[in-house]
Amino acid sequence: MASFDLQTEGQIKETAKRIFFQKGHIHATTIEIAKEAGISRAMINYYFRRSNLLFEKVLQEAITAKRQELVDVFSSKKSLFAKVSEFIDIIIEQNIDYPYLQNFIVSELAKNPEKTIQLFPNDLKKLKISETIQYQIDQAIKSGLLYPITVEDFMLNLMSLCNYPLVAKPLMQGLFTLSEDEYRSLLVRRKKVILQSIFNVATALSLD
């Protein structure tokens, strides 16, 4: 029975993720989610009572997953170039699968700043990730891989280049008459563009 309960709860959450973060229906009702999941509305009410509680649950899990991805990538012993390359792959894949997720996370943290601690809890300081990145940036500057830049500006550039294309999607599709498939292709090929924008172009090309 317990395994069945977990399976059903997981099915509900996966369906909700698709509706909320893939389709952008933040105000979807439990009826819509139940229909999409192929289960009764009573079953969703049994686990989550209301759709907003379900949204809170899947958003919290998404924030936790994003935090872990950041930790796994930037606390590794890989080179800065390799870390950034891996980070871009993760973000682009996530943005393709769930195009509204990043907007929801940013919006939620803006409305509830106290939730930032969920994304960057105090125990992250023990990993000294920012110090590691700063050291690698300093070394990259010395080697000519990076132009002089602070760690804050470096991370802002990286996150903006990865995530802004999702915000600009309606404008870009309208301006260049791009289909969904064409825009997905644009996101995929942006990896090289982002790497060349962040790192010294000649060096980035030689490492690609």
C-alpha positions as CSV (number, residue, x, y, z in Angstrom):
1,M,0.0,0.0,0.0
2,A,2.8,2.4,0.9
3,S,4.5,1.9,-2.5
4,F,1.2,2.4,-4.2
5,D,0.7,5.7,-2.3
6,L,4.2,6.9,-3.3
7,Q,3.7,5.9,-6.9
8,T,0.4,7.8,-7.0
9,E,1.8,10.8,-5.3
10,G,4.7,10.8,-7.8
11,Q,2.4,10.5,-10.7
12,I,0.4,13.5,-9.5
13,K,3.5,15.6,-9.0
14,E,5.0,14.7,-12.4
15,T,1.7,15.6,-14.1
16,A,1.6,18.9,-12.2
17,K,5.1,19.7,-13.2
18,R,4.2,19.3,-16.9
19,I,1.1,21.5,-16.5
20,F,2.7,24.2,-14.4
21,F,6.2,24.3,-15.8
22,Q,5.9,22.9,-19.3
23,K,2.6,24.5,-20.3
24,G,2.7,27.5,-18.0
25,H,-0.8,26.9,-16.5
26,I,0.0,28.2,-13.0
27,H,-3.8,28.4,-12.2
28,A,-4.6,24.9,-13.3
29,T,-7.4,23.3,-11.2
30,T,-7.3,19.9,-9.5
31,I,-9.8,18.8,-12.1
32,E,-7.4,19.6,-15.0
33,I,-4.5,17.9,-13.2
34,A,-6.6,14.8,-12.4
35,K,-7.8,14.5,-16.0
36,E,-4.2,14.8,-17.3
37,A,-3.0,12.3,-14.8
38,G,-5.8,9.9,-15.5
39,I,-6.9,9.7,-11.8
40,S,-9.9,11.0,-9.8
41,R,-10.0,14.5,-8.4
42,A,-10.6,13.0,-5.0
43,M,-7.2,11.3,-5.2
44,I,-5.5,14.6,-5.7
45,N,-7.5,16.2,-2.8
46,Y,-6.5,13.2,-0.6
47,Y,-2.7,14.0,-1.2
48,F,-2.7,17.8,-1.6
49,R,-6.2,19.2,-0.8
50,R,-5.8,22.2,-3.1
51,S,-3.9,22.9,-6.4
52,N,-2.0,25.8,-4.8
53,L,-0.5,23.4,-2.2
54,L,0.4,21.0,-5.0
55,F,2.1,23.9,-6.9
56,E,4.0,24.8,-3.7
57,K,5.2,21.2,-3.4
58,V,6.5,20.8,-6.9
59,L,8.0,24.2,-6.9
60,Q,9.9,23.5,-3.7
61,E,11.2,20.3,-5.1
62,A,12.3,22.1,-8.3
63,I,14.1,24.7,-6.2
64,T,15.8,21.9,-4.2
65,A,16.8,20.1,-7.4
66,K,18.2,23.3,-8.9
67,R,20.3,24.0,-5.7
68,Q,21.7,20.5,-5.9
69,E,22.6,20.9,-9.5
70,L,24.5,24.1,-8.7
71,V,26.3,22.5,-5.9
72,D,27.2,19.4,-7.9
73,V,28.6,21.4,-10.8
74,F,30.5,24.2,-9.0
75,S,31.9,22.1,-6.1
76,S,33.5,19.6,-8.4
77,K,37.2,19.5,-9.1
78,K,36.7,20.1,-12.9
79,S,38.1,23.1,-14.7
80,L,36.1,26.3,-14.8
81,F,35.5,25.9,-18.5
82,A,34.2,22.3,-17.9
83,K,32.0,23.5,-15.0
84,V,30.5,26.3,-17.1
85,S,30.0,23.9,-20.1
86,E,28.2,21.4,-17.9
87,F,26.1,24.1,-16.2
88,I,24.9,25.4,-19.6
89,D,23.9,21.9,-20.7
90,I,21.8,21.4,-17.6
91,I,20.1,24.8,-17.9
92,I,19.4,24.5,-21.6
93,E,18.0,21.0,-21.2
94,Q,15.8,22.2,-18.3
95,N,14.6,25.2,-20.2
96,I,13.6,23.1,-23.1
97,D,11.8,20.5,-21.0
98,Y,10.2,23.1,-18.6
99,P,10.2,26.5,-20.2
100,Y,8.2,28.2,-17.5
101,L,10.1,26.8,-14.5
102,Q,12.8,29.5,-14.3
103,N,10.2,32.3,-14.4
104,F,8.2,30.7,-11.6
105,I,11.3,30.3,-9.4
106,V,12.4,33.9,-9.9
107,S,8.8,35.2,-9.3
108,E,8.4,33.1,-6.2
109,L,11.7,34.2,-4.7
110,A,10.8,37.9,-5.5
111,K,7.5,37.5,-3.7
112,N,8.9,35.6,-0.8
113,P,12.6,36.5,-0.3
114,E,12.8,34.3,2.8
115,K,12.6,31.3,0.5
116,T,16.0,32.2,-0.9
117,I,17.5,30.3,2.0
118,Q,16.0,27.1,0.5
119,L,18.0,27.7,-2.6
120,F,21.2,28.9,-0.9
121,P,21.1,27.6,2.7
122,N,23.8,28.5,5.2
123,D,25.3,25.1,5.0
124,L,26.4,25.9,1.4
125,K,29.0,28.2,2.9
126,K,30.9,25.2,4.3
127,L,31.5,24.0,0.7
128,K,33.2,27.3,-0.1
129,I,31.8,27.3,-3.6
130,S,32.2,31.0,-4.1
131,E,35.8,30.9,-3.0
132,T,36.5,28.1,-5.4
133,I,34.9,29.9,-8.3
134,Q,36.8,33.1,-7.4
135,Y,40.1,31.2,-7.4
136,Q,39.4,29.6,-10.7
137,I,38.3,32.9,-12.2
138,D,41.6,34.5,-11.0
139,Q,43.6,31.6,-12.7
140,A,41.5,31.9,-15.9
141,I,42.3,35.6,-16.1
142,K,46.0,35.0,-15.7
143,S,45.9,32.3,-18.4
144,G,44.0,34.6,-20.8
145,L,40.9,32.4,-20.8
146,L,38.9,35.2,-19.2
147,Y,39.0,39.0,-19.3
148,P,39.2,40.6,-15.9
149,I,35.9,40.2,-14.1
150,T,34.5,39.8,-10.6
151,V,32.8,36.5,-9.5
152,E,29.5,38.3,-9.1
153,D,29.6,39.7,-12.7
154,F,30.8,36.3,-14.0
155,M,27.8,34.5,-12.5
156,L,25.3,37.2,-13.6
157,N,26.6,37.0,-17.1
158,L,26.3,33.2,-17.1
159,M,22.8,33.0,-15.6
160,S,21.5,35.8,-17.8
161,L,22.9,34.3,-21.0
162,C,21.4,30.9,-20.1
163,N,17.9,32.0,-18.8
164,Y,17.0,35.3,-20.6
165,P,16.2,33.5,-23.9
166,L,13.2,32.0,-22.1
167,V,11.9,35.4,-21.1
168,A,12.5,36.7,-24.6
169,K,10.9,33.7,-26.4
170,P,7.6,35.5,-27.4
171,L,9.5,38.5,-28.8
172,M,12.1,36.4,-30.7
173,Q,9.4,34.1,-32.1
174,G,7.4,37.0,-33.3
175,L,10.3,39.0,-34.7
176,F,11.9,36.1,-36.6
177,T,8.7,34.0,-37.1
178,L,10.3,31.0,-35.4
179,S,8.3,27.8,-34.7
180,E,8.6,25.9,-31.4
181,D,11.0,23.4,-33.0
182,E,13.1,26.2,-34.5
183,Y,13.3,28.0,-31.1
184,R,14.3,24.7,-29.4
185,S,17.1,24.4,-32.0
186,L,18.2,28.0,-31.2
187,L,18.4,27.2,-27.5
188,V,20.5,24.1,-28.2
189,R,23.0,25.9,-30.4
190,R,23.4,28.7,-27.9
191,K,25.8,26.7,-25.9
192,K,28.8,27.6,-28.1
193,V,27.6,31.2,-28.3
194,I,27.4,31.5,-24.5
195,L,30.9,29.9,-24.1
196,Q,32.4,32.4,-26.6
197,S,30.6,35.3,-24.9
198,I,31.9,34.5,-21.5
199,F,35.4,33.3,-22.3
200,N,38.1,34.6,-24.6
201,V,36.8,33.6,-28.0
202,A,40.1,32.2,-29.4
203,T,40.7,30.2,-26.3
204,A,37.2,28.9,-26.1
205,L,37.3,27.7,-29.6
206,S,40.5,25.9,-29.0
207,L,39.0,24.1,-26.0
208,D,35.7,23.2,-27.7
